[in-house]
Amino acid sequence: MNDSANPAMPLSAVNLLKVTEVAAMLRVSRMSVYRLIHAGELEAVRFGRSFRVPARAVDAYLRDSFYDAG
């Protein structure tokens, strides 16, 4: 899941989202996003006291969260 593992993709091409943006995308509270980050369920980068979440990490989290209710 690490973009640095892909040498073809420059780090400047990584799309980072704010916690509030992720919360809006997932329709959950900011605290829920922070809980996912601290639990290790959602990858994030820490900048000082704030976090940024790679957009592909949100996609991966959603992809892995689907289950068949059938």
Contacts in CASP RR format, 6 or more apart in sequence:
PFRMAT RR
TARGET T0000
AUTHOR 0000-0000-0000
METHOD contacts of the structure
MODEL  1
MNDSANPAMPLSAVNLLKVTEVAAMLRVSRMSVYRLIHAGELEAVRFGRS
FRVPARAVDAYLRDSFYDAG
1 43 0 8 1.000
1 56 0 8 1.000
1 57 0 8 1.000
1 60 0 8 1.000
3 9 0 8 1.000
3 11 0 8 1.000
3 14 0 8 1.000
3 54 0 8 1.000
3 56 0 8 1.000
4 11 0 8 1.000
14 54 0 8 1.000
14 56 0 8 1.000
15 54 0 8 1.000
15 55 0 8 1.000
15 56 0 8 1.000
16 45 0 8 1.000
16 52 0 8 1.000
16 53 0 8 1.000
16 54 0 8 1.000
16 55 0 8 1.000
17 25 0 8 1.000
17 52 0 8 1.000
17 53 0 8 1.000
17 54 0 8 1.000
17 55 0 8 1.000
17 58 0 8 1.000
18 50 0 8 1.000
18 52 0 8 1.000
18 53 0 8 1.000
19 30 0 8 1.000
19 33 0 8 1.000
19 34 0 8 1.000
19 37 0 8 1.000
19 50 0 8 1.000
19 51 0 8 1.000
19 53 0 8 1.000
20 30 0 8 1.000
22 33 0 8 1.000
22 42 0 8 1.000
22 53 0 8 1.000
22 58 0 8 1.000
23 29 0 8 1.000
23 30 0 8 1.000
23 32 0 8 1.000
23 33 0 8 1.000
25 58 0 8 1.000
26 32 0 8 1.000
26 33 0 8 1.000
26 58 0 8 1.000
26 62 0 8 1.000
33 42 0 8 1.000
33 53 0 8 1.000
34 51 0 8 1.000
36 42 0 8 1.000
36 61 0 8 1.000
37 44 0 8 1.000
37 51 0 8 1.000
37 53 0 8 1.000
41 61 0 8 1.000
42 53 0 8 1.000
42 57 0 8 1.000
42 58 0 8 1.000
42 61 0 8 1.000
43 53 0 8 1.000
43 54 0 8 1.000
43 57 0 8 1.000
43 60 0 8 1.000
44 51 0 8 1.000
44 52 0 8 1.000
44 53 0 8 1.000
44 54 0 8 1.000
44 57 0 8 1.000
45 51 0 8 1.000
45 52 0 8 1.000
45 53 0 8 1.000
45 54 0 8 1.000
END
